Amino acid sequence: GKTTTGWHTYGKTEVGQAWKVSDGALYLDAKNKKEGQGGDITTNEEYGNFHLKLEWKISKNGNSGIIFFVKEDLSKYPASYNTGPEMQVLDNDGHADGKINKHRAGDLYDLIASSSEPVHPVGEWNQVEIISNNGKLDFKMNGKNIVSTTIWDAQWNSMVAGSKFKTMPGFAIYKSGKIALQDHGDEVWYRNIEIKKL
C-alpha cells in the first residue's frame, strides 16, 4: 500500500497509470482512466504453493477479481484469465453477476460457489485468503473457509470442461504462475497484501 513495486500491468513492464497508491491501498481509478492506462496488474514473481492474504473493497455495482497461476505469455494468452483461476470480487447486490451462480463474491469464478457468503457490504473491507498447497485449494473470507477443492485431478478437469473456460486450452494447467488483480472497469481497492511461499 505504499508503492506499486513488485507489480506490472499484464503484458507490459510498468503499472498502468490508472492504478494508484492511496491511503495505504492499491486503487484502480476507473472513473478517470484513459485508454491503455488500466489492465490487470500482475506480480513480477511466480508462485507455486502459496498462502495469499489481502483485503479488498469494491465500489457500488463493481466487479474485479484475484487471479492466480497466471502464465504471462502474450503470444498464447492475451489476458490473465486465459490461464488463471479467479476468486471473484463483486458487489453481489448491484452487479449483474451477483444473480449468477458461481459468479458471486468469494466464488471460485464459474467453477465453485462459496459454501457461505460472509461478505461485507459495498464500501467495507473484506479480508480474504487463497491457499494453494500441493493441489489443495482453499478460499477464506472474513475468517470463514468458503471454498475447498483439489486442483488438477480428474474431477477438476471435468469441472473446467463444463465451464466457460472449456475453450481455453491453457486454463488452470500451470502449477505455478503470477497473481493478478483484475481491472474489470470498476473502482476497486486492495490493501495489506501478503504472500508466503509454502
C-alpha atoms as a printed R data frame, in Angstrom:
    type eleno elety resid chain resno       x       y       z
1   ATOM     1    CA   GLY     A     1   0.000   0.000   0.000
2   ATOM     2    CA   LYS     A     2   2.995   2.328  -0.298
3   ATOM     3    CA   THR     A     3   4.208   1.740  -3.856
4   ATOM     4    CA   THR     A     4   3.447  -0.412  -6.894
5   ATOM     5    CA   THR     A     5   6.865  -2.099  -6.598
6   ATOM     6    CA   GLY     A     6   6.643  -5.803  -7.419
7   ATOM     7    CA   TRP     A     7   3.755  -5.332  -9.856
8   ATOM     8    CA   HIS     A     8   3.307  -4.562 -13.563
9   ATOM     9    CA   THR     A     9   0.380  -4.477 -15.967
10  ATOM    10    CA   TYR     A    10  -0.153  -7.838 -17.663
11  ATOM    11    CA   GLY     A    11   1.965  -7.970 -20.826
12  ATOM    12    CA   LYS     A    12   3.804  -4.718 -20.014
13  ATOM    13    CA   THR     A    13   6.789  -3.691 -17.901
14  ATOM    14    CA   GLU     A    14   5.210  -0.928 -15.780
15  ATOM    15    CA   VAL     A    15   1.985  -0.500 -13.828
16  ATOM    16    CA   GLY     A    16  -0.716   1.402 -15.757
17  ATOM    17    CA   GLN     A    17  -1.330   4.954 -14.509
18  ATOM    18    CA   ALA     A    18  -4.934   4.180 -13.525
19  ATOM    19    CA   TRP     A    19  -3.621   2.009 -10.677
20  ATOM    20    CA   LYS     A    20  -2.726   4.348  -7.816
21  ATOM    21    CA   VAL     A    21  -1.493   4.094  -4.254
22  ATOM    22    CA   SER     A    22  -3.841   5.923  -1.907
23  ATOM    23    CA   ASP     A    23  -4.422   5.676   1.874
24  ATOM    24    CA   GLY     A    24  -2.325   2.520   2.151
25  ATOM    25    CA   ALA     A    25  -4.171   0.731  -0.664
26  ATOM    26    CA   LEU     A    26  -3.680  -0.103  -4.328
27  ATOM    27    CA   TYR     A    27  -6.608   1.562  -6.036
28  ATOM    28    CA   LEU     A    28  -7.981   1.367  -9.588
29  ATOM    29    CA   ASP     A    29  -9.135   4.866 -10.563
30  ATOM    30    CA   ALA     A    30 -11.594   3.561 -13.152
31  ATOM    31    CA   LYS     A    31 -13.538   6.838 -13.431
32  ATOM    32    CA   ASN     A    32 -10.570   8.845 -14.685
33  ATOM    33    CA   LYS     A    33  -8.607   6.226 -16.581
34  ATOM    34    CA   LYS     A    34  -7.756   6.813 -20.213
35  ATOM    35    CA   GLU     A    35  -7.240   4.176 -22.901
36  ATOM    36    CA   GLY     A    36  -4.246   1.972 -22.106
37  ATOM    37    CA   GLN     A    37  -3.814   3.188 -18.513
38  ATOM    38    CA   GLY     A    38  -5.501   0.241 -16.806
39  ATOM    39    CA   GLY     A    39  -5.323  -3.502 -17.279
40  ATOM    40    CA   ASP     A    40  -4.858  -6.296 -14.770
41  ATOM    41    CA   ILE     A    41  -1.800  -5.790 -12.588
42  ATOM    42    CA   THR     A    42   0.392  -8.828 -12.162
43  ATOM    43    CA   THR     A    43   3.118  -9.821  -9.718
44  ATOM    44    CA   ASN     A    44   6.645  -9.834 -11.060
45  ATOM    45    CA   GLU     A    45   7.232 -13.187  -9.345
46  ATOM    46    CA   GLU     A    46   5.647 -16.585  -9.940
47  ATOM    47    CA   TYR     A    47   4.240 -18.692  -7.104
48  ATOM    48    CA   GLY     A    48   3.578 -22.443  -6.834
49  ATOM    49    CA   ASN     A    49   2.489 -23.445  -3.342
50  ATOM    50    CA   PHE     A    50   1.489 -20.196  -1.642
51  ATOM    51    CA   HIS     A    51  -0.634 -18.514   1.013
52  ATOM    52    CA   LEU     A    52  -2.007 -15.129  -0.081
53  ATOM    53    CA   LYS     A    53  -3.729 -12.759   2.317
54  ATOM    54    CA   LEU     A    54  -5.229  -9.414   1.374
55  ATOM    55    CA   GLU     A    55  -8.174  -7.125   1.909
56  ATOM    56    CA   TRP     A    56 -10.437  -5.848  -0.847
57  ATOM    57    CA   LYS     A    57 -13.157  -3.241  -1.119
58  ATOM    58    CA   ILE     A    58 -15.379  -2.825  -4.183
59  ATOM    59    CA   SER     A    59 -17.322   0.165  -5.498
60  ATOM    60    CA   LYS     A    60 -21.120   0.157  -5.911
61  ATOM    61    CA   ASN     A    61 -22.084  -2.170  -8.788
62  ATOM    62    CA   GLY     A    62 -18.379  -3.072  -9.126
63  ATOM    63    CA   ASN     A    63 -16.586  -6.177 -10.345
64  ATOM    64    CA   SER     A    64 -12.957  -7.306 -10.030
65  ATOM    65    CA   GLY     A    65 -11.078 -10.466  -9.125
66  ATOM    66    CA   ILE     A    66  -7.926 -12.064  -7.757
67  ATOM    67    CA   ILE     A    67  -6.433 -14.353 -10.409
68  ATOM    68    CA   PHE     A    68  -3.658 -16.856  -9.711
69  ATOM    69    CA   PHE     A    69  -1.439 -19.354 -11.580
70  ATOM    70    CA   VAL     A    70  -1.266 -16.776 -14.378
71  ATOM    71    CA   LYS     A    71   1.143 -17.671 -17.182
72  ATOM    72    CA   GLU     A    72   2.221 -14.377 -18.722
73  ATOM    73    CA   ASP     A    73   2.792 -15.256 -22.378
74  ATOM    74    CA   LEU     A    74   1.133 -12.780 -24.743
75  ATOM    75    CA   SER     A    75   1.925 -14.926 -27.773
76  ATOM    76    CA   LYS     A    76  -0.506 -17.543 -26.415
77  ATOM    77    CA   TYR     A    77  -2.606 -15.819 -23.778
78  ATOM    78    CA   PRO     A    78  -3.893 -12.270 -24.376
79  ATOM    79    CA   ALA     A    79  -5.392 -11.974 -20.866
80  ATOM    80    CA   SER     A    80  -4.600 -13.169 -17.355
81  ATOM    81    CA   TYR     A    81  -7.898 -15.105 -17.134
82  ATOM    82    CA   ASN     A    82  -6.876 -17.297 -20.095
83  ATOM    83    CA   THR     A    83  -4.701 -19.286 -17.687
84  ATOM    84    CA   GLY     A    84  -5.570 -18.256 -14.125
85  ATOM    85    CA   PRO     A    85  -8.495 -19.316 -11.922
86  ATOM    86    CA   GLU     A    86 -10.126 -16.431 -10.057
87  ATOM    87    CA   MET     A    87 -11.565 -15.544  -6.687
88  ATOM    88    CA   GLN     A    88 -14.457 -13.258  -7.576
89  ATOM    89    CA   VAL     A    89 -14.580  -9.720  -6.135
90  ATOM    90    CA   LEU     A    90 -18.074  -8.267  -6.583
91  ATOM    91    CA   ASP     A    91 -20.918  -6.096  -5.368
92  ATOM    92    CA   ASN     A    92 -23.357  -9.014  -5.158
93  ATOM    93    CA   ASP     A    93 -26.402  -6.766  -4.853
94  ATOM    94    CA   GLY     A    94 -25.504  -4.237  -7.537
95  ATOM    95    CA   HIS     A    95 -23.691  -6.108 -10.311
96  ATOM    96    CA   ALA     A    96 -25.496  -8.415 -12.764
97  ATOM    97    CA   ASP     A    97 -23.026 -11.238 -12.000
98  ATOM    98    CA   GLY     A    98 -24.498 -11.350  -8.490
99  ATOM    99    CA   LYS     A    99 -27.535 -13.098  -9.985
100 ATOM   100    CA   ILE     A   100 -25.374 -15.873 -11.495
101 ATOM   101    CA   ASN     A   101 -24.437 -18.985  -9.520
102 ATOM   102    CA   LYS     A   102 -20.623 -19.313  -9.141
103 ATOM   103    CA   HIS     A   103 -20.142 -15.633 -10.101
104 ATOM   104    CA   ARG     A   104 -20.675 -14.080  -6.655
105 ATOM   105    CA   ALA     A   105 -18.095 -12.581  -4.275
106 ATOM   106    CA   GLY     A   106 -15.718 -15.220  -2.946
107 ATOM   107    CA   ASP     A   107 -16.669 -17.843  -5.539
108 ATOM   108    CA   LEU     A   108 -14.036 -19.733  -7.500
109 ATOM   109    CA   TYR     A   109 -15.331 -17.926 -10.566
110 ATOM   110    CA   ASP     A   110 -17.579 -20.056 -12.822
111 ATOM   111    CA   LEU     A   111 -16.328 -23.251 -11.131
112 ATOM   112    CA   ILE     A   112 -17.379 -23.470  -7.455
113 ATOM   113    CA   ALA     A   113 -19.873 -21.393  -5.466
114 ATOM   114    CA   SER     A   114 -18.725 -20.422  -1.979
115 ATOM   115    CA   SER     A   115 -20.261 -22.529   0.800
116 ATOM   116    CA   SER     A   116 -21.341 -19.393   2.672
117 ATOM   117    CA   GLU     A   117 -21.281 -15.668   1.978
118 ATOM   118    CA   PRO     A   118 -19.616 -13.792   4.843
119 ATOM   119    CA   VAL     A   119 -19.008 -10.818   2.520
120 ATOM   120    CA   HIS     A   120 -19.333  -7.301   3.921
121 ATOM   121    CA   PRO     A   121 -21.461  -4.599   2.259
122 ATOM   122    CA   VAL     A   122 -20.155  -2.372  -0.541
123 ATOM   123    CA   GLY     A   123 -17.579   0.121   0.689
124 ATOM   124    CA   GLU     A   124 -16.401  -2.105   3.546
125 ATOM   125    CA   TRP     A   125 -13.180  -4.126   3.577
126 ATOM   126    CA   ASN     A   126 -13.174  -7.914   3.209
127 ATOM   127    CA   GLN     A   127 -10.201  -9.956   4.411
128 ATOM   128    CA   VAL     A   128  -9.564 -12.943   2.149
129 ATOM   129    CA   GLU     A   129  -7.028 -15.739   1.838
130 ATOM   130    CA   ILE     A   130  -6.125 -18.034  -1.039
131 ATOM   131    CA   ILE     A   131  -4.092 -21.076  -0.011
132 ATOM   132    CA   SER     A   132  -2.747 -23.448  -2.642
133 ATOM   133    CA   ASN     A   133  -0.642 -26.341  -1.386
134 ATOM   134    CA   ASN     A   134   0.195 -29.460  -3.413
135 ATOM   135    CA   GLY     A   135  -3.098 -29.428  -5.306
136 ATOM   136    CA   LYS     A   136  -5.326 -28.472  -2.386
137 ATOM   137    CA   LEU     A   137  -7.016 -25.099  -2.830
138 ATOM   138    CA   ASP     A   138  -8.795 -23.164  -0.086
139 ATOM   139    CA   PHE     A   139 -10.507 -19.766  -0.095
140 ATOM   140    CA   LYS     A   140 -11.257 -17.933   3.136
141 ATOM   141    CA   MET     A   141 -13.271 -14.758   3.600
142 ATOM   142    CA   ASN     A   142 -13.566 -12.761   6.801
143 ATOM   143    CA   GLY     A   143 -12.323 -15.745   8.828
144 ATOM   144    CA   LYS     A   144 -14.536 -18.437   7.263
145 ATOM   145    CA   ASN     A   145 -13.467 -21.182   4.862
146 ATOM   146    CA   ILE     A   146 -15.751 -20.786   1.835
147 ATOM   147    CA   VAL     A   147 -14.175 -22.956  -0.897
148 ATOM   148    CA   SER     A   148 -12.134 -26.173  -0.627
149 ATOM   149    CA   THR     A   149 -11.225 -28.256  -3.647
150 ATOM   150    CA   THR     A   150  -8.494 -30.278  -5.294
151 ATOM   151    CA   ILE     A   151  -6.999 -28.898  -8.482
152 ATOM   152    CA   TRP     A   152  -5.575 -30.755 -11.470
153 ATOM   153    CA   ASP     A   153  -7.324 -34.078 -10.771
154 ATOM   154    CA   ALA     A   154  -9.973 -35.772 -12.971
155 ATOM   155    CA   GLN     A   155 -12.876 -34.101 -11.144
156 ATOM   156    CA   TRP     A   156 -11.229 -30.694 -11.583
157 ATOM   157    CA   ASN     A   157 -10.680 -31.286 -15.295
158 ATOM   158    CA   SER     A   158 -14.314 -32.310 -15.671
159 ATOM   159    CA   MET     A   159 -15.431 -29.151 -13.857
160 ATOM   160    CA   VAL     A   160 -13.303 -26.949 -16.150
161 ATOM   161    CA   ALA     A   161 -14.705 -28.795 -19.197
162 ATOM   162    CA   GLY     A   162 -18.209 -27.804 -18.062
163 ATOM   163    CA   SER     A   163 -17.329 -24.136 -17.539
164 ATOM   164    CA   LYS     A   164 -16.863 -21.045 -19.714
165 ATOM   165    CA   PHE     A   165 -13.131 -21.840 -19.702
166 ATOM   166    CA   LYS     A   166 -13.536 -25.057 -21.722
167 ATOM   167    CA   THR     A   167 -12.398 -23.271 -24.906
168 ATOM   168    CA   MET     A   168  -9.186 -22.008 -23.262
169 ATOM   169    CA   PRO     A   169  -6.551 -24.768 -23.555
170 ATOM   170    CA   GLY     A   170  -4.146 -23.049 -21.135
171 ATOM   171    CA   PHE     A   171  -6.679 -22.529 -18.351
172 ATOM   172    CA   ALA     A   172  -5.611 -23.844 -14.931
173 ATOM   173    CA   ILE     A   173  -2.957 -26.207 -16.303
174 ATOM   174    CA   TYR     A   174   0.076 -24.463 -14.795
175 ATOM   175    CA   LYS     A   175   1.237 -25.434 -11.303
176 ATOM   176    CA   SER     A   176   2.966 -22.116 -10.725
177 ATOM   177    CA   GLY     A   177   2.251 -18.654 -12.020
178 ATOM   178    CA   LYS     A   178   1.778 -14.996 -11.267
179 ATOM   179    CA   ILE     A   179  -1.005 -13.396  -9.256
180 ATOM   180    CA   ALA     A   180  -3.118 -10.688 -10.872
181 ATOM   181    CA   LEU     A   181  -5.592  -8.096  -9.608
182 ATOM   182    CA   GLN     A   182  -8.264  -7.558 -12.210
183 ATOM   183    CA   ASP     A   183  -9.255  -4.374 -13.996
184 ATOM   184    CA   HIS     A   184 -12.897  -5.067 -14.850
185 ATOM   185    CA   GLY     A   185 -13.576  -1.385 -15.487
186 ATOM   186    CA   ASP     A   186 -14.771  -0.584 -11.947
187 ATOM   187    CA   GLU     A   187 -13.203   1.115  -8.944
188 ATOM   188    CA   VAL     A   188 -11.617  -1.368  -6.556
189 ATOM   189    CA   TRP     A   189  -9.174  -1.195  -3.649
190 ATOM   190    CA   TYR     A   190  -6.678  -3.781  -2.351
191 ATOM   191    CA   ARG     A   191  -4.532  -3.461   0.784
192 ATOM   192    CA   ASN     A   192  -2.438  -5.417   3.314
193 ATOM   193    CA   ILE     A   193  -1.294  -7.764   0.551
194 ATOM   194    CA   GLU     A   194   0.923 -10.508   1.965
195 ATOM   195    CA   ILE     A   195   2.140 -13.680   0.315
196 ATOM   196    CA   LYS     A   196   4.103 -16.588   1.711
197 ATOM   197    CA   LYS     A   197   5.647 -19.380  -0.333
198 ATOM   198    CA   LEU     A   198   4.788 -22.777   1.136
